[in-house]
Amino acid sequence: MGIFTTKDGTEIFYKDWGSKDAQPIFFHHGWPLSSDDWDTQMLYFLHKGYRVLAHDRRGHGRSTQTATGNEMDTYAADLIELTAALDLKNAVHIGHSTGGGEVAHYVARAAPGRVAKAVLIGAVPPIMVQSEKNPGGLPIEVFDGFRAALAANRAQFYVDVPTGPFYGFNRDGATPSQGVIDNWWRQGMMGGTKAHYDCIKAFSETDFTEDLKKISVPVLVMHGTDDQIVPYADSAPLAVELLQNGTLKSYEGFPHGMCTTHADVINPDLLAFIEA
């Protein structure tokens, strides 16, 4: 574990496990979580001989609760600084949800040799919000509702999301895990309200179209067809069409939080892509 201080004074918490000589895999968490959301994947790949890293995005987890810079350009800039300081080369960057947008924004800007492959899981690209260009997107009122719920009672909102749509625990036949729900709440409440509020705009309104077009490394796009947070039809199939070297892998009936609920399926698929 470590703390990296960016040029603007923001302290970024990160985990760095494994041999420095091994190929690095860098994990990017979703909103409003932290690097802890990747613990299952990090242990899995550590035991496979990889160097595994993950950070708490600014305003999230144990990083500085920033009032400014809570948008994709700064998130990517933080990563450019951090990966340079750690001298990561030939890395695989894996992002879930908002973290998938962060991966796209970073990889499109990364220095040559830094990135070998990328993975977008239940990710927000190309763009979430509905517009004339993106008629299949979610109406802005959905995200206004997120902001209102966060501002009114963040603690309850952070119970309702994992209890319901995030992991598909609201579906008939689902078996909710109280530990998973509590862990989501714990991670969310560690972060800053202002940063989380601002990040709703970042994940919903950022257009990643040009980022996706620029990326030349192999990219695996993984998405559950029952994703209630980032609807499948307006995300994964559209993103893979924009990528130069993209592969789509769909998971029938899997929820948004499938890295947790179906780690037994997702982890081997990630390994197969990385080792291919």
PyMOL commands that set and color helices and strands:
alter all, ss='L'
color gray80, all
select helices_A, chain A and resi 35-46+72-85+98-107+140-163+178-190+193-205+209-214+232-234+236-242+258-261+263-275
alter helices_A, ss='H'
color red, helices_A
select strands_A, chain A and resi 2-5+11-17+24-28+51-55+91-96+115-121+219-224+246-251
alter strands_A, ss='S'
color yellow, strands_A
deselect
rebuild
show_as cartoon
